[in-house]
Amino acid sequence: MKSVLSVLLAIRLLSLTLAQEACIQEVNCLRPNCVCATTGNPIAPFPLEFAPQFIVLSVNDAVTVTNFRYYKELLSTFSNPNGCRMSLTAFLTHPNTDYTLANELWRLGSEIGVRSVTNSEVVYWKEANYTVWFNELSDAKKIIHKFARIPEEEIIGTRALHMEMGGDEMYRALNDAGYKYDSTWSAREYTNWYGDQPKGALYPYTLDFQSPQIPDDCSVGRCPERIYKGLFVTPVLDIKAISGHPCNMIDSCQSRYNETDCPEQKCEDRVFEFLKENFDYNYKGNKAPFGLHTLPSWFESDKNVQSSAHWNGYKRFLQYVQGLGNVWIVSHSKLLEYMKNPVPVGDVGNLKAFQCPAIDPDTNCPSPMRCEYDSFPGSGAITLTSCTRPCPATYPWVGNPYGN
């Protein structure tokens, strides 16, 4: 027993030593499997002016008929400098997701990620242990694979519900469930605008070494303290609201276009200005990826007023950055492929992840199936729209992802 304890103590001390060791790129951290956390120039020794500017675009929660029209318009309107369409990441919650539409997003070159199966309240996640996290993340991947016909090996990213970090219980679970990155960790201290002397915005990095965000940049939930070799963090860089306070999602910002008496065109102008101001902190700074993260409901209204100002201002901003010539609008997975092999902006289009087929692939979801259920755990009637036939016997859920 004594020898076992000695071994466990030695492992713990080794783990602490590795966590505290400084990460030096291409010395003790070798791409593509290891990327150091940095606010510096990713393409050195090339000058920073030759680095691409990425906009990483994501939407949260269920993909539905209502919000899919926004995504489809974005994908059919905006393209990257090499002529390939832009891409986005949809982090799914299970209830009400139309898996045929998730499949269509994937077919058109975007990425499907995971939030959760249960869509539970924040207290559920605050109290979640390793088993809860693993079951949620593992079963969510199985559900998407089964009913959206998306290969499991392409479902690689997570974003926790409510942006509630679950500490090492969460990170160990997502690592064990085969995920390659997490996009939950908000970065307030590591931005190009926060505080009297900003530390600079973080680029994505792997957890081969202890994160520099520990302990001062853990604003929501509990941050992991252990190392997870090869597992990426794509920091959610806080943006600046008109009040000056930080917020991690566009829809959570108290911004200057919320006024109910704001005329439509003036509100649209303010949306554009708000997004451009935050974009410029990175574009005119260290060119760290700029995140556009939101709930799709934000596209539809200004606070309590139904309007198109958010949507039109958002599209105007994308039109503006598309005209700059060195900006790429991409999903998280494409951004991480770049971080594994960063190159000057003129070479980005030659990377495999950024190329596209001459013709979109045929759908592997040719005959959608609507499945009606009188109830599912904790709620009433619900519909499952699936690429798979026949309908499962019960509504898929944690512990029964195939609805057997």
QUIKASUL-V562076 format. One record per residue. N is the residue number from 1. OMEGA is omega as a letter, one per 40 degrees, with the letter a starting at -180 (999 if undefined). Layout:
# QUIKASUL-V562076
{{N/OMEGA} {N/OMEGA}}
This chain:
# QUIKASUL-V562076
{{1/a} {2/a} {3/i} {4/i} {5/i} {6/i} {7/a} {8/i} {9/i} {10/i} {11/i} {12/i} {13/i} {14/i} {15/i} {16/i} {17/i} {18/a} {19/a} {20/i} {21/i} {22/i} {23/i} {24/a} {25/i} {26/i} {27/i} {28/i} {29/a} {30/i} {31/e} {32/a} {33/a} {34/i} {35/a} {36/i} {37/a} {38/i} {39/a} {40/a} {41/a} {42/a} {43/i} {44/e} {45/i} {46/i} {47/a} {48/a} {49/i} {50/i} {51/i} {52/i} {53/i} {54/i} {55/i} {56/a} {57/i} {58/i} {59/a} {60/i} {61/a} {62/i} {63/a} {64/i} {65/a} {66/a} {67/a} {68/a} {69/i} {70/a} {71/a} {72/i} {73/i} {74/a} {75/a} {76/a} {77/a} {78/a} {79/i} {80/a} {81/i} {82/i} {83/i} {84/a} {85/i} {86/i} {87/i} {88/i} {89/i} {90/i} {91/a} {92/i} {93/a} {94/a} {95/i} {96/i} {97/i} {98/a} {99/i} {100/i} {101/i} {102/i} {103/a} {104/i} {105/i} {106/a} {107/a} {108/i} {109/i} {110/a} {111/i} {112/i} {113/a} {114/i} {115/a} {116/i} {117/a} {118/a} {119/a} {120/i} {121/a} {122/a} {123/i} {124/a} {125/i} {126/a} {127/a} {128/i} {129/a} {130/a} {131/i} {132/a} {133/a} {134/a} {135/i} {136/a} {137/i} {138/a} {139/i} {140/i} {141/i} {142/i} {143/a} {144/i} {145/a} {146/a} {147/i} {148/a} {149/i} {150/a} {151/a} {152/a} {153/i} {154/i} {155/a} {156/a} {157/a} {158/i} {159/a} {160/i} {161/a} {162/a} {163/a} {164/i} {165/a} {166/i} {167/a} {168/i} {169/i} {170/a} {171/i} {172/a} {173/a} {174/i} {175/a} {176/i} {177/i} {178/i} {179/a} {180/i} {181/i} {182/i} {183/i} {184/a} {185/i} {186/i} {187/i} {188/a} {189/a} {190/i} {191/i} {192/a} {193/a} {194/i} {195/a} {196/i} {197/a} {198/a} {199/a} {200/a} {201/a} {202/i} {203/i} {204/a} {205/i} {206/a} {207/i} {208/i} {209/a} {210/a} {211/i} {212/i} {213/i} {214/e} {215/a} {216/a} {217/i} {218/a} {219/a} {220/i} {221/a} {222/i} {223/i} {224/i} {225/a} {226/i} {227/a} {228/a} {229/i} {230/a} {231/a} {232/i} {233/i} {234/a} {235/i} {236/a} {237/i} {238/i} {239/a} {240/i} {241/a} {242/i} {243/a} {244/a} {245/a} {246/i} {247/a} {248/i} {249/i} {250/a} {251/i} {252/a} {253/i} {254/a} {255/a} {256/a} {257/a} {258/a} {259/a} {260/a} {261/a} {262/i} {263/a} {264/a} {265/i} {266/i} {267/i} {268/i} {269/a} {270/i} {271/i} {272/a} {273/i} {274/a} {275/a} {276/i} {277/a} {278/i} {279/a} {280/i} {281/i} {282/a} {283/i} {284/i} {285/a} {286/i} {287/i} {288/a} {289/i} {290/a} {291/i} {292/a} {293/a} {294/i} {295/a} {296/i} {297/i} {298/i} {299/a} {300/a} {301/i} {302/a} {303/a} {304/a} {305/i} {306/a} {307/i} {308/a} {309/i} {310/a} {311/a} {312/i} {313/i} {314/i} {315/i} {316/i} {317/i} {318/i} {319/i} {320/a} {321/i} {322/a} {323/a} {324/i} {325/a} {326/a} {327/i} {328/i} {329/a} {330/i} {331/i} {332/a} {333/i} {334/i} {335/a} {336/i} {337/i} {338/a} {339/i} {340/a} {341/a} {342/a} {343/i} {344/a} {345/a} {346/a} {347/a} {348/a} {349/i} {350/i} {351/a} {352/a} {353/a} {354/i} {355/a} {356/i} {357/i} {358/i} {359/i} {360/i} {361/i} {362/i} {363/i} {364/i} {365/a} {366/a} {367/a} {368/a} {369/i} {370/a} {371/a} {372/i} {373/a} {374/a} {375/i} {376/a} {377/i} {378/a} {379/a} {380/a} {381/a} {382/i} {383/i} {384/i} {385/a} {386/i} {387/a} {388/i} {389/e} {390/i} {391/i} {392/a} {393/i} {394/a} {395/a} {396/a} {397/i} {398/a} {399/i} {400/a} {401/a} {402/i} {403/a} {404/999}}
